[in-house]
Amino acid sequence: MKRHLSLFSLLLALALIAAACGGSTTDTTAAASGEETTTTVAASPDTTQPAEPSPDFMGAVLDAGGCDYGGKVNTITAVDELTVQFELCSPDPAFLAKLAFGVFGIQPSEHLEATGGAPLDNPIGTGPYALQEWVRGDSVIFSRNDAYYGDLAPSQTAVLRWATESAGRLLELQSLQVDGITFPGTEDLATIEADPNLVLLDKPEPNIFYMGFTNTFAPWDDANVRKAVALGIDRQRIIDTFYPAGSETASHFTPCSVENGCEGDSWYDFDVDAAKALLAEAGLADGFSTKIYYRDVTRGYLPTPGDVAADIQDQLKTNLNIDAEVVVVESGEFIQTSSAGGYDGIHLLGWTGDYPHVTNFLDFHFAASNAQFGDGYPEIYEPLEAASKLASAAEAAPLYADANNAIKELVPMVPISHSAASYAAQASVEGAYAPPWGDVQFSLWNNGKDTLVFMQGNEPISLYCADETDGESLRACGQIIEGLYSYTPDGSVQPQLATECVANDELTSWTCNLRSGVVFHDGSAFDANDVVATFTAGLDAASPLHSGNSGVFEYYDYLWGLINVEE
């Protein structure tokens, strides 16, 4: 049943009658090469003068109708054109860090309405670049926003390309076809460091690579079987063989660099005899057959996916007599199926930190609402829910210890590694960097040319990142869409579309003052109603704007909790 009907749609409709509408032209055609393209033509209005306050401004409201629904947002209100009020159901010490996460970038309310809440290939933002064209299977092309309120990007055009193999990305870099690449292969690091024309960019990202199990499928419904695999895989061998120097065998799911990440007991040591005994106790002394599902996409946490999958397959057979068929799955399908708990075998996945708080690692993966590992474990998610409401990290620490100890005992997954990671760039590029949090901003790279080209591991799934979780999509969106806060190159949180957000003493009420004079790429003015519309699209399951790509809105769900979910 629906818990409470949102007032947003009515209020937004009234607001649109009074608002002046900007224009955008979207043209989807066939490119000369025959590839599908999406082109957005961006206006370049004069933004030298701040917008005058409208005397008839009608502020939109997202109202959860109280906090009984179990989420964290009670109301979000457009107090006036340049003020947004967030009333939360409990303290949130990570509030500003969450706002800086690119998933919560703001789009025009009119555009969200016009696209039915699904601007999958034609996003409109306020960023230093606007979408020019998405050539399917080849590249995403961005044009500089010459009306940007901040420093203009050095290059008129930025191009995002992709290649699955790290060797292919390096070849493009060496041949001067691209200015920067993500995640060069471990075997290529020495080559890059020895080349005076290239530079290796350390990426100090907190990450985790793990083997996941879904407990709604046999034999993974037996904790002893899951624990047997945890004991029977030599994780250090994987690190020593496939990971770059500086990588660590995971003692906990969350890296210890994240506060409260390593509370509680460390993970199991490699012990084949103990593993076999657990399998015998489960009636599987002779082993069994299963599958290993993975996507062939290079990540900082998984630099050589195929090699690691093959090594785990070999260890399962050699150590535990488990026959595992390796299954490679297309990236988008893999993310959607694993997120829904749809794999009956082992799935290989990982996580790169989105914002600097332990909730980013633990709450997403082990929340009651996350189906990835099957039926939720209250021994894990109950202490996490309690800890997330505490403003004091010291007070929360014992609860995180309880949750980590429950993860170790119940084994919904096996944490393998916290990998060292890097990007690479032409040595001639000024300002090249690899951020610990958030996405690299092409507008901060200067190659001295009209066009900057960057290459990543795969094509975006869509360009509506409110409903995506993959890094390739988020990197593309991050050039176009901005949030109320953002990350500096060194990972600090800074105001962006907000000039500041100020909390009450309890951290339950946050007032955000918005930057004046900002316009979207289509020429429409940015105001508080756009903020409410954006969050309504993500949070309110009863809203016609809550459409998206998959319709799951995972980050909105686990970070805030969806409103009006039908039961």
N, C-alpha and C positions, 0 to 999 in steps of 0.2 A: 504494500500500500504506500501511497505518497504521504510523506510526513508533513510537508507544508508547502503550499504553492507560492513560488517566488512572485514578488511584485514587479520584478525587473522589466518584463516584456511590456506591461502597460505603461510604466513610467518612461521606458525608452521610446516607445511609440510617440508619447506626448512630447518628449524632448526633441525628437526628430522633426516634429512639425515646426518647432521654433528655431531649430538649428539651421545654419547655412551649410549646404552640402558641397563638398569638394567633388571633383570629377576624376575618374581614372578610366583608361581605355585598356581593355584586355583582349588580346588577339591570339587565339590558338590556331596555328597553321602548320603546314608541312614544310619543313626546311628544304632547301635545294638538294640536300643530300638524301632527302626522304625520311629524315628522323623527325620525330614529334618534337615540337618546340612550344614553349609558352613564353609570351612576351608581355611585359607590363611597361607601359609608357608612363614615366613619372613626370609630374609637373615640377616647375622650379619657381615657386612664388617668392615674393620679397618678404623676408622675415626680419628686416632690420628694426621694425617697430613692434613692441609687445602688443598682443591683442587686447582690445578694450573689454573690460568685464561686461557681460550681457546682463541687463537689468531683469530679463525674464528667464534667466537660467533655471531649469528644472532638474534637480539632481536625481540621478538614478539610485536605486537601493537594491542590494542583494540581501535578502532577509531569510535566514535559516529557520526563523520561528522559535529560537531557543537552541539549547545545546543537547537536548535529549537524543538527537540523531547520532551522537557519538563523535562528531568531527570537531575541528578546532575553530571554525569561523562562525560567529553568530550573525554579524551584519557587516557589510561593506557599503559605505554611504558616500556619495558625491555631495559634500557639504556645500561647496560652491565650485566655480569653474576650475580652481586651482588648489582644492583641498579634498583629500580623501581620508575617511576615517575607517579604520579596521577595528572592530570589536571582536575579540577572541574569547573562546570558551575557557582557556587556561593560559598560563604564562608560556611564552615562546621565546627563549633566549636566542634561538637561531633565526628569528624573524627577518632581520636585515640580510643575512647570508642567503636565506631562501629567495628573497626578492631579487637578489643579484643573479640567480640561476636563470639562464636564458629561456627556459620553458615558459617563464612568466612574463615574456615580452608583450608589449602593448600594441594592439592593432585598432584601427578606427571602428567605432561601433557601427557606423554605416556599412563598412566593408564586411564585417562579420554578418550583419543582416543580409546583405546582398548575396553573399556566398552560402547562406544557410548554415553558417557556423563551420564551414569546411573550405577555407582558403588554402587548399592543399598545394596548389602550384602557382598561386598569384598573391603571395603575402605583401602587405603594405605596412611599412614601419616608419621610423623616424631616424634610422641609422645613417652612418656616413656613406653607405652604398645602398642603392635600390636595385631590385631585380630587373635586369634587362631581358634575359632569355634563359630558359632551361632547355638545353638540347638533350633530349633523353638519350641515355647511353653514352654521352660524350662529355658534357660540361654544364656548369651553371655560370652564367655571365652576369656581372654586376656593373652598373654604371654609377659614377660618383654622384653623390647628392650635393650639388653646388649650393643648395639652400640650407646646408647643415648648420646648426647653431654653434657647433664646436669647430675644431681645427679640420680643414678639408683634407681628404685623403690625398697623398702625393700623386697617385696614379688615377687617370681618368677612368680606367677600366680594370676590374679584377676578374680573374677567371679561376674557377674551382674545377679541377679535373680529378680523376681517380684511376687507380690501378690496384688490383687485388694483391699482386705479388710485390713484396718490398724491393726485390731486385729490379723490377720494372720501374718503380718510382726512382730508385737511385740512378738508373740509366738515363731517365729524363732529366734529372738534376745535373748529371755529369755532362750531358750534351747541350746544356744551357736552354732546354725547352721549358723548364719550370724554375721558379725562384726559391721554392721551399717544399719540403715533403714531410709527411707524418711518419713516424715509427720505422726508421730504417732497420733492416734485419740485423740480428746479432753478428752474423758473419761479415757484415758490411761496415761495422763501426770503425775498424782499424783502417779500412780504405778511405773513409771520409776524413778521419783525423790526419792521415798522411797526405791528403790532397790540399795544397795551398789555396785552391780556388773554392773550397768548401769549408763549412764550419758545422760542427756538431753542437746542437742546442740541447743542453740538459733540461729535461722536463720533470721537475720534482713532484710528480702527481702521486697522491695516495691511491692505491689500487689493490684489487684482489682478483686472482684467478681461482676458480673452484670447480669441483665436480658435483653436480646437483642430482638429487633423487626426488621422485614424486611418489609420496606414500600412498596414493590411491591405486597404484599398480603393484602386483606381486612380482618379485619377492621384496620389493622396496617398502612394503608395509610392515616389515619386520626390522626393528631397530638393530637387532644383532647382525643382520645382513649388511646394513649400512655401516655399522661399526667395523665389521670384518673388512670391508673395502677400505675404510679409513686406516686400519692397521696394516693392510696388505699392500699398500702403494708406497713405494720409496719416493717420497716427495723431494728429498734432497738430490736424488739422482736426476730428477727432471730439471731442477734449478741448475745443477752443475753442467748439464748437457746442453740445454736450450736457452738459458737466460743470460743476459749481459751481466758483467761485473757490477756489484752493488745491489743485486737482487737478493731477496730474503725468503727463506722458507717460512710460511705463515705460521705464527704461533696462535693467532686469533683471526677471526674473519676481518676485523677492522685493523688497518695498520696502526702501530703504536704511536706514530706521529700525530694521530688524531686523539685529542684529549678523551680519556675514559675508554679508548678503543681496546685496550689490553687488560682491562680489569678481569679478574677471575683466572682460572687455571689455563695453562698452555695446552696445546693440542697433543694428541697421541704420538708416541714414537713409533717408528717402523718396527713391526713385530709379526712376522709371517706365521709363527706357531700359534700365537694368540688369535690371529685372524682365522686360521683353519679350525681352531677349536670352536669359535663362534659360528662358523658355517655348519660344523657338525651338529652343534646344538640346535641350529635352525633346520636340521634335516637336509642340508645341502653339502654334505661332506665330499660328494663327487663333483661339485660345481654345478653350473647352470649356464644357460645361454641368455644373452642380452644384447643391447645395442648401445653404441656411443654416438650421440648426435652432436654435431658442431657446425658452425658456419666458417667458411674459409675466408675470414676477414682478419687482417692483422690489427692487433691492438697493442698498446703499451703493456697490458697485463698478459698478452698472449702473442709473442712476436713471431712464432712459427706454428700456427694452429695444426696443420697436418702432421708435422713431426711429433708434436706433443700427443695428439690423439693416437698416433701409431704406437708411441711408447707406452701409454696407458693401456692400450689393447694388449701389448706384449706382456706387461707386468701382470695384468689380470689373469692371463693364461698361464704364465710361468709360475706365479706365486700362489694363485688360488684356483686354478683350473676353471676359470670363468671364460667362456667363449664369447667375445664381444665383437659384433659386426660394426664397423665404422660407417656412419651415414653422414654425408655432407648435405647440408640444407641451405637453400637460398636465404640470405641474411634477413630480409623482412619477414619471411615465413617462420624462420627460426625464432626470432624475437617474439612474435605473436604467439606461437605454439608453446614455447617454453614459459612465457609469462602466464599463460592460461593453464599450466600444469598438464600439458598434452603429451609429454613424452614418457613412454613406458620403460625406457632404459636410463642410461646416464647421459646428462647433457652437460657440455663443457661451456661455461660462461664466465663472465667476469664483470668487474665494475670499476669505473674510474670516478673518483669523488667529484660531486657536483658543487658542494658547498662545505665549508670547514666546520662540520659538527658531526658527532658520532651518529646522530639520528639519520644522517644521509646514508650510512652503510647499513645499520641494523634495522631501522624502522621500515625501510623500503622492503628488504628481503624477507623479514620475519614477522611483518604485521599480520594481523588476523585476516585482513582483506586480500593479501597476496596469495594467489593460488599456485605460484610457481612450484612449491615443494609439496603441493597437495593440501590436505586438511591442516589447518593451522595448529600450532603448538602453544597452548595457553601458558605453559611453563616458560616460554620464551617471550611471547608478546605481552603478557600482563605486566611483568616488570619493566618492559620497554615503554609501555603506555604510561606507567607511573613516572618513570624517569624523565620522559619528554616534557612533563609539566613542571619540572623543578628548575628554577633559575640558577641554582647553585650547582656547579659541576661536582663539588666535593660531596654534597648531599646525594647527588644522583649516582655516584660511583658504586656504592654497594648494590644498587639495582642493576647496573650494567654488569657487575660481577655475577649476579644471579642469572642474568640472561645469557651471558657467555658460557657459564657452566652448564646451563640447560642445552645450549647449542652443542656443546661437546658431548653431552650424554645422549642426546636424541639424534644427532648426526643427520640433519636434513641435507647437508652438503659436506664435502671435504675441502677445507681451504688449502690451496697448494702454494701460492706464491704472492709476494708483494714485489713486483718487478721494477727495476730501474728502467727508465724510459727516456727517449730523446726524439727530437725532430732534427732535420738538417736543412741547410740553406746555402745559397751562394754567399761567399765571403763578402761580396761587394754590396749586399743588401744592408742598408742601415736600419737599425731598430728591430732586426729579426729576433724573435723570442719564442719560447714555448712555455705556456702558463701552467702553474700548478692547479688552478681552478678556472673554470670557464673555457671559452674558445679563443683561439688566436684571432686577433683583429687585423684584417688585411690593411686597414687604414693606418696602422702604426708601422708598417713595413714600407721602406722606400728603396726601390731598385733604380731610381733615376730615369725610369721609362714611363711611357703613357699607359702601359699594361703590365700588371703584376699577375703571375700565374702560380697557383699553389695546388699541390696534388695530395690527395688523401687515399684511403684504402678502398672505398666503395662509394657507390652512388647514393645520394640521399633517398630515403623512403618517401618522404613528402617534405614540403616546405611549410607545413603548419606544425610547429614544434610543440605546441601545447599538448598535442596528442602523439608525440614520438618520444622514444627513449634512446635511440642510437646516436652515436657521436657524429656520424657523417651528416645526418640531418641537422643536428644542433649546430654544427660548424657553419653550414650554409645559412641557416636562419639567423645566426648571430651577427652576420654582416649587415642584415636588413632591419631586424627587430631589436628594440631596446626595452629594457625593463625600468622599474623605478630606481633600482640600484644596479651596479655592475661590478666587475672585478678589475683591478689594476693588473698590469703585467706580472707583478710579483704576488698576486693573489689576495691583495687587500680589498675589502669591501668599500665602495665609494658611491655617493649619490649619482644618479644618471638623469632620468626623467623627473625624479623628485630632487628637490634641493636639500631636503632632510625629511626623515621620519622620526618623530619623537614619541617615546612611550611613557605611560604612567609608571608609578613605582612598582606595580604588580606585573608589568609587562603583558597586560591583557588588552590595553587600548593603545593603538598606534595612530597618530595623526601625521599624514604625509602631505607636505607642501610641494606643489608641482612647479616645474620650470615653466615660465611664461614665454610666449612667442614661438613655441615649437609647432611645426607643421609636419604632417605625414607626407609621404612621397606623392600622394595623389592631390596634395594641396589643401586638404582639410585640416582644420585646427585641432591640436591635441588638447583635451581637457579631461576633467575628472570622470565624466561619463564614459569615456573610452576605457579607463581603468576598470570601472565597475562592469562594463560590458565584457571585457576580456576575462575577468575572473568569473563572471557569470557563465560564460561559455565553457570554462573549464570545470567549475564546481557544481553547477545546478543541473542535475540530470533531467529535470522536468522542463528546462528551457529549450526552445527550438534552436538555440545557438549551440547546444551541447551535442554536436554532430561529429566533427573531426574526421580522422582517417579510420582508425579501428573503433573509435567511440569509447575506448577504455580510459583515457586520460590518467595514466598510471601515476604520474608525478603529482597531479592535483589530488588524486585519491589518497596516496600515502602520506603526503606532506600536510594536507589540510582536511581531507575527508569529504566525499561527495555528499551533496544535499539532495533530498527528494529522490532517493534511490527506491525503486519499486522492489518490494520483498515478496 
